[in-house]
Amino acid sequence: SGVPREELFITTKLWNNKHHPDDVASAMQQSLDDLDMDYVDLFLIHWPVAWERGEELFPVKDGKPIMVNIDIADVCSILIS
């Protein structure tokens, strides 16, 4: 587009099935790779609840999302460490 990167504010998000602390860094890296960027300005948590880990974007059982109990502080601690 001809607009310098430093003049853009780029946002992406952490999907619900990637809230487990072991998945956060690789999810962030995947976003960076997908965007072909070295950094983003804002990394959002898509929802404040976590879904079952795995590649399924919408894990369901009996028609309802499969939720898991992951402390949001654990998710965020990976991003600031």
PyRosetta script that sets phi, psi and omega in degrees:
from pyrosetta import init, pose_from_sequence

init()
pose = pose_from_sequence("SGVPREELFITTKLWNNKHHPDDVASAMQQSLDDLDMDYVDLFLIHWPVAWERGEELFPVKDGKPIMVNIDIADVCSILIS")
pose.set_psi(1, -14.8)
pose.set_omega(1, -178.7)
pose.set_phi(2, 86.2)
pose.set_psi(2, -4.1)
pose.set_omega(2, 177.9)
pose.set_phi(3, -85.5)
pose.set_psi(3, 126.9)
pose.set_omega(3, 179.1)
pose.set_phi(4, -61.2)
pose.set_psi(4, 143.1)
pose.set_omega(4, -178.5)
pose.set_phi(5, -53.8)
pose.set_psi(5, -41.4)
pose.set_omega(5, -177.1)
pose.set_phi(6, -65.7)
pose.set_psi(6, -10.7)
pose.set_omega(6, 176.5)
pose.set_phi(7, -97.3)
pose.set_psi(7, 0.7)
pose.set_omega(7, 178.3)
pose.set_phi(8, -107.0)
pose.set_psi(8, 148.9)
pose.set_omega(8, 174.4)
pose.set_phi(9, -115.8)
pose.set_psi(9, 108.7)
pose.set_omega(9, -173.5)
pose.set_phi(10, -103.1)
pose.set_psi(10, 129.9)
pose.set_omega(10, 180.0)
pose.set_phi(11, -122.2)
pose.set_psi(11, 141.2)
pose.set_omega(11, 170.5)
pose.set_phi(12, -140.8)
pose.set_psi(12, -177.1)
pose.set_omega(12, -175.8)
pose.set_phi(13, -142.6)
pose.set_psi(13, 158.3)
pose.set_omega(13, 174.9)
pose.set_phi(14, -92.1)
pose.set_psi(14, 121.0)
pose.set_omega(14, -178.1)
pose.set_phi(15, -74.0)
pose.set_psi(15, 158.5)
pose.set_omega(15, -173.4)
pose.set_phi(16, -60.3)
pose.set_psi(16, -30.4)
pose.set_omega(16, -178.0)
pose.set_phi(17, -86.9)
pose.set_psi(17, 7.8)
pose.set_omega(17, -179.6)
pose.set_phi(18, -119.4)
pose.set_psi(18, 21.8)
pose.set_omega(18, -179.0)
pose.set_phi(19, -75.8)
pose.set_psi(19, -20.8)
pose.set_omega(19, -179.6)
pose.set_phi(20, -59.2)
pose.set_psi(20, 134.0)
pose.set_omega(20, -177.5)
pose.set_phi(21, -51.7)
pose.set_psi(21, -31.0)
pose.set_omega(21, 179.2)
pose.set_phi(22, -72.5)
pose.set_psi(22, -14.0)
pose.set_omega(22, -176.6)
pose.set_phi(23, -104.4)
pose.set_psi(23, -14.7)
pose.set_omega(23, -171.6)
pose.set_phi(24, -63.6)
pose.set_psi(24, -50.1)
pose.set_omega(24, -176.7)
pose.set_phi(25, -62.0)
pose.set_psi(25, -42.3)
pose.set_omega(25, -179.9)
pose.set_phi(26, -69.9)
pose.set_psi(26, -32.3)
pose.set_omega(26, 176.3)
pose.set_phi(27, -66.7)
pose.set_psi(27, -40.9)
pose.set_omega(27, 176.7)
pose.set_phi(28, -62.2)
pose.set_psi(28, -45.1)
pose.set_omega(28, 179.5)
pose.set_phi(29, -62.9)
pose.set_psi(29, -38.9)
pose.set_omega(29, 178.2)
pose.set_phi(30, -62.3)
pose.set_psi(30, -41.1)
pose.set_omega(30, 176.8)
pose.set_phi(31, -61.5)
pose.set_psi(31, -44.9)
pose.set_omega(31, 178.7)
pose.set_phi(32, -61.1)
pose.set_psi(32, -43.3)
pose.set_omega(32, 178.7)
pose.set_phi(33, -63.7)
pose.set_psi(33, -44.8)
pose.set_omega(33, -179.4)
pose.set_phi(34, -61.6)
pose.set_psi(34, -36.7)
pose.set_omega(34, -179.0)
pose.set_phi(35, -86.5)
pose.set_psi(35, -8.7)
pose.set_omega(35, -175.9)
pose.set_phi(36, 55.8)
pose.set_psi(36, 51.1)
pose.set_omega(36, -177.8)
pose.set_phi(37, -130.8)
pose.set_psi(37, 158.1)
pose.set_omega(37, 175.8)
pose.set_phi(38, -90.0)
pose.set_psi(38, -22.7)
pose.set_omega(38, -180.0)
pose.set_phi(39, -158.0)
pose.set_psi(39, 160.6)
pose.set_omega(39, 170.7)
pose.set_phi(40, -121.2)
pose.set_psi(40, 159.3)
pose.set_omega(40, -178.6)
pose.set_phi(41, -87.8)
pose.set_psi(41, -25.5)
pose.set_omega(41, -179.0)
pose.set_phi(42, -146.9)
pose.set_psi(42, 129.2)
pose.set_omega(42, 178.2)
pose.set_phi(43, -119.2)
pose.set_psi(43, 105.0)
pose.set_omega(43, -176.3)
pose.set_phi(44, -86.9)
pose.set_psi(44, 152.5)
pose.set_omega(44, 168.0)
pose.set_phi(45, -93.7)
pose.set_psi(45, 118.2)
pose.set_omega(45, -170.6)
pose.set_phi(46, -55.2)
pose.set_psi(46, -49.5)
pose.set_omega(46, 176.9)
pose.set_phi(47, -135.9)
pose.set_psi(47, 153.7)
pose.set_omega(47, 179.2)
pose.set_phi(48, -81.7)
pose.set_psi(48, 15.0)
pose.set_omega(48, 176.6)
pose.set_phi(49, -126.1)
pose.set_psi(49, 152.2)
pose.set_omega(49, -178.3)
pose.set_phi(50, -106.0)
pose.set_psi(50, 143.5)
pose.set_omega(50, 173.6)
pose.set_phi(51, -103.1)
pose.set_psi(51, 168.9)
pose.set_omega(51, 178.5)
pose.set_phi(52, -53.5)
pose.set_psi(52, 138.9)
pose.set_omega(52, 178.5)
pose.set_phi(53, -65.6)
pose.set_psi(53, 154.5)
pose.set_omega(53, 175.4)
pose.set_phi(54, 136.7)
pose.set_psi(54, -172.7)
pose.set_omega(54, -177.8)
pose.set_phi(55, -87.6)
pose.set_psi(55, -14.7)
pose.set_omega(55, 179.2)
pose.set_phi(56, -70.7)
pose.set_psi(56, 117.1)
pose.set_omega(56, -177.7)
pose.set_phi(57, -69.1)
pose.set_psi(57, -30.1)
pose.set_omega(57, -179.3)
pose.set_phi(58, -128.3)
pose.set_psi(58, 71.5)
pose.set_omega(58, -178.8)
pose.set_phi(59, -67.7)
pose.set_psi(59, 125.9)
pose.set_omega(59, -179.0)
pose.set_phi(60, -132.8)
pose.set_psi(60, 154.3)
pose.set_omega(60, 173.2)
pose.set_phi(61, -141.5)
pose.set_psi(61, 127.5)
pose.set_omega(61, -178.1)
pose.set_phi(62, 55.3)
pose.set_psi(62, 36.3)
pose.set_omega(62, 176.3)
pose.set_phi(63, 78.9)
pose.set_psi(63, 6.1)
pose.set_omega(63, -179.3)
pose.set_phi(64, -123.1)
pose.set_psi(64, 146.8)
pose.set_omega(64, 177.6)
pose.set_phi(65, -58.8)
pose.set_psi(65, 142.3)
pose.set_omega(65, 176.7)
pose.set_phi(66, -88.3)
pose.set_psi(66, 106.5)
pose.set_omega(66, -177.6)
pose.set_phi(67, -91.6)
pose.set_psi(67, 150.2)
pose.set_omega(67, 173.9)
pose.set_phi(68, -130.0)
pose.set_psi(68, 155.6)
pose.set_omega(68, -177.4)
pose.set_phi(69, -94.7)
pose.set_psi(69, 101.1)
pose.set_omega(69, 176.5)
pose.set_phi(70, -125.9)
pose.set_psi(70, 125.6)
pose.set_omega(70, -179.8)
pose.set_phi(71, -67.1)
pose.set_psi(71, 125.6)
pose.set_omega(71, -178.1)
pose.set_phi(72, -58.7)
pose.set_psi(72, -29.3)
pose.set_omega(72, 177.3)
pose.set_phi(73, -64.1)
pose.set_psi(73, -34.4)
pose.set_omega(73, 178.0)
pose.set_phi(74, -67.3)
pose.set_psi(74, -38.2)
pose.set_omega(74, 177.7)
pose.set_phi(75, -62.8)
pose.set_psi(75, -49.7)
pose.set_omega(75, -176.9)
pose.set_phi(76, -68.2)
pose.set_psi(76, -32.4)
pose.set_omega(76, -178.2)
pose.set_phi(77, -62.3)
pose.set_psi(77, -30.7)
pose.set_omega(77, 178.3)
pose.set_phi(78, -66.5)
pose.set_psi(78, -37.8)
pose.set_omega(78, -176.1)
pose.set_phi(79, -73.2)
pose.set_psi(79, -27.1)
pose.set_omega(79, -176.4)
pose.set_phi(80, -102.8)
pose.set_psi(80, -0.2)
pose.set_omega(80, -179.1)
pose.set_phi(81, -85.5)
pose.dump_pdb("model.pdb")
